[in-house]
Amino acid sequence: QRQKLDYGIYVVDQQGKSAFNRAILMNIGYIEALDDRTWLCFAFHDVDHLPVDSSLRYACEQDAPIHMAEKTDKWGWGLPYSTFVGGVTKQRAAHVAKMNGFANFFWGWGGEDDDILVRWKGAGLSFARPGGAGRYATMKIHHSVSSKPNPERFKLLGKSKNRQWADGLNTVRYHVVENTKHPLYTRIKVRVKHSAEEKL
C-alpha cells in the first residue's frame, strides 16, 4: 500500500503426498492469477522471505526480470553464488509466457532456481538486481520430508536448455481443490501429479 500499487497476493498450497514442487506452484499461481485478473507484473515469492527495506519496489519498472533477494540473512547478507536467482523474483507477465514459465520436473528441494536462469537466457532475457535494496530476512520454518533435496537435480539441470519448450506452462497439470478469497490474499489449494499412478 505504501508503494501505491494495485496488487493481489496468491498463496498456492500443494496438497497430497507428492514431493514438494516449487516451480509447478509458480506456474499454477501465474495461470490462476491471470484467470482472476489481467495482471501485468508478477513477483514469485518464497513464503519464508520477508523484505527488510521498504524502498524495495515490487512494480515491474524495468523491461527485464529482477532477482529481488540479492541479500538475505540466510546467506550472510550476500549470495551463495553469483548466478543465484532464488527466493524472490519479479518479471512482466509477458516474460513468463515468453520463457514458457517454469520447469515441472524438479520434485523436492533444489534445481528449479538455476533452471529459471537457463529459461531467461533461452527466451533472450537478461536479469538485473535491485542494487542494494533487495534485502530479506528469512523465517526458520519446518521443512517436511516432501521437500528433501532432489538427488536428480543436477542431472535435470544438464537437460534444461533442451527441455524448455517441451515443459512448462504448456504442460503443467493440476487440480484445484479449493480457491478461497480472504480479505488480504487468495489461497489456492492444489493437487499435482508426480507419477502415473497418482490421481489428480
N, C-alpha and C positions, 0 to 999 in steps of 0.2 A: 504493500500500500504506500509506503514511503516513496517508492520509485514511480508511483502513479501509473502502474501497468494494469491492463486488463488481462487477468491471468486465471488459470484454473489449475488445481492440484489433483492429480490422478494417482492413486496408490493401487498398484497391481499386485495382488496377493496370490501366490501359487498354492493351490490346494492339492491334496493327494499325496502319494508316496514316491513320486518320481524325484530324482535328484534335482536340486535347485538349478534353474537355468535363467540367469540374469538377462541374457541377450534376447531370449524369447519374450520375456516380460516387457522389455523395452519395445519390441515390435508390436506386441499387443497393446501397450499403452498408447503408442502412436496411432494405431488403427482405431482404437476405441475413442480416443480423444477427438480425432478428426470426424468420427461418426457423430460426436456430440456437438462440436462446433468447428468452424473453419479456422483453426489456429495456424499462424504463420511461423511461429518460433517454438522450439521445444528445448527444455532443459531436462536431461536424463540424470537422475539424482539418486545416489545410494542413500538409503534411509538413515544411515548412521553418520552422515556428514552434515555438520552444522556450520553455516558461514559465520566467520568471525568479524569481517569488515563489512559494514552496512553500505559502503560505497561500491561494492561489487555489483555491477549491473547484470540483471537477468534478461534484458531485452537483447534481441539479435540485431545489433547495430553495425556489425561488420559482415561482409559477404564471405565469411569463412567460418568453419566450425571452430569453437573455442573450447579448449580444455580448461575448465574453471578451477579445478582443485590442484593448483600448481604448488601449493604449500599446505601440508597437513601435519598436525602434531604426531600422527602415526609414523610419519617418515622423518621426524626431526625437523619439521618445517621446511622440507625440501622435496625432492623427487627421488624415488628408488632408482630410476634410470632415466636418461634424457628423453626417451621416446614414450614414456609412460603417459597414458591418457585415461586413467581410471578415476573412479569416484564420482565426478560430476562433469558433464559436457553440455554444451548448448549449440544448437545449429538450426538453420532455417528448415521448415518442413520440406521445402523443395530439395534440400541437400540430402535429407533422409531418404526421400524417394529416389534420388539420383544414384545413391550408393547401394540401393536395394536393401535398406535397413541393416539389420544386424544378423550375425550367424545364428542358426538354430541348433548347432551341433555341440555346443560347449556345456555339457552337463556336469554339475559340481563346480568347484571353485577354480577360477583362473583361465586365462587364454582369450576370453571374449574381448577384453580391453585392447590387447595387442592386435586382434583381428580388426577392430574398428579402424586402427591406423592404416592397415592394409586396404580396407574398403574406401577410406577417404582418398588414398592415393590412386586406387583403381578408378575412382569417379572423377579424378582430376582436381581434387580439393586439397588445399594445404591448410593446416590448422595453426592457430595462434593461442597465446595465453594472455591473461589479463594484465600481467606486468606488475605484480606486487600485491594487488587487492585480493587475489584468489587464495585466501587463507581459510582453512576449515579445521574445526575441532571434530574429532571422531568419537562417537559413543562406543563404549565397550558393551557389545551385545553377545548373547549366546548363539553360536552357530551350530546348527543341528548336524546330524550325520549326513543329511542330504546335501550339505554344502562342503563336503570334504574335497580336497584337491583332486582335480581330474587328471588321472595318470596319462591320459591320451592327449592332453592339451598341446604339447609341443609337436606331436605328430600331425594334429589337426591344423596347427598354425602353418606348417610346412605346405599345406594344400590350400591355404586361404585364398590366394590370388586366383587359382583355377576354379574355386567353388563360389565366388562372389555372386555371379549372375544366376546360378542354379539353386541358391539357398539364401533365404532372407525374407523380406516382406512377401515375396511372391509364392512362398511355400509354407509359411507358418500355419500351423493347425492348432486350434484351441477351442475350448467350450467355456462360455461364461456361466459360472454357477450363480453368481449374484452381482448385481450392479446397483450400488446404493449411493445416493447423493446425500451427503451431510452438509451442514452449513458452510464449512470451510474447505471441504475436499470431497472427491468421489472415490469410493473404494470399490474395486473390481476384483472379485474372486474368480479365478480361472483354473481350469484343468488343462494340462498339456500332456502330449503323448511322447513317451520316451522310447517305448518298444512296440513292436507289432502286437504283442499280447495285451497291452493296456487299452482300455476303452476310454474315450472322451465322455 
